[in-house]
């Protein structure tokens, strides 16, 4: 919980609102919402990358071992 509060304080409070404000001044408020969209995309992408590297390998290795047990292979 502590680390999430630190991240939210530093990133959200210090960087995201000024970036949104600048983009809304230069373009429009609608374009300013691209900034949180990019942030959400990066969070989604990082969860996909971690999911593929750890859970995916365990899932495939367990399927392989179950297949080998059924077929009598080692």
C-alpha positions in Angstrom: 0.0 0.0 0.0 2.8 2.4 0.8 4.5 2.0 -2.6 1.2 2.7 -4.4 0.7 5.9 -2.5 4.2 7.1 -3.3 3.8 6.3 -7.0 0.4 8.0 -7.2 1.7 11.0 -5.3 4.8 11.5 -7.5 3.5 10.6 -10.9 -0.1 11.7 -10.7 0.4 14.8 -8.7 3.5 16.1 -10.3 3.4 15.1 -13.9 0.0 14.1 -15.2 -2.0 17.2 -14.4 0.6 19.6 -15.9 0.9 17.5 -19.0 -2.9 17.4 -19.3 -3.1 21.2 -18.8 -0.5 21.9 -21.4 -2.2 19.7 -23.9 -5.6 21.2 -23.2 -4.0 24.7 -23.7 -2.3 23.8 -27.0 -5.0 21.5 -28.5 -8.3 21.0 -26.6 -9.6 19.4 -23.4 -10.6 16.3 -25.4 -7.0 15.8 -26.6 -5.8 16.2 -23.0 -7.5 12.9 -22.1 -5.0 11.2 -24.3 -2.5 11.5 -21.4 -4.4 9.2 -18.9 -5.2 6.9 -21.8 -1.5 6.4 -22.5 -1.0 5.8 -18.7 -3.7 3.2 -18.6 -2.3 1.6 -21.8 1.2 1.4 -20.2 -0.3 -0.3 -17.1 -2.2 -2.7 -19.2 0.9 -3.4 -21.3 3.0 -4.1 -18.2 0.5 -6.5 -16.8 0.4 -8.3 -20.2 4.2 -8.5 -20.3 4.5 -9.9 -16.7 1.6 -12.3 -17.3 3.2 -13.7 -20.4 6.6 -14.1 -18.9 5.6 -15.8 -15.6 2.1 -17.2 -15.6 2.2 -18.2 -19.3 5.4 -20.3 -18.9 3.9 -22.0 -15.8 0.7 -22.6 -17.6 2.4 -24.2 -20.6 4.7 -26.3 -18.6 1.8 -27.7 -16.5 0.0 -28.6 -19.8 3.1 -30.3 -21.1 3.6 -32.3 -18.0 -0.1 -33.3 -17.9 0.1 -34.4 -21.6 3.2 -36.4 -20.9 1.6 -38.1 -17.9 -1.4 -39.2 -20.0 0.8 -40.5 -22.8 3.4 -42.2 -20.6 6.2 -39.9 -21.8 8.8 -38.3 -19.6 
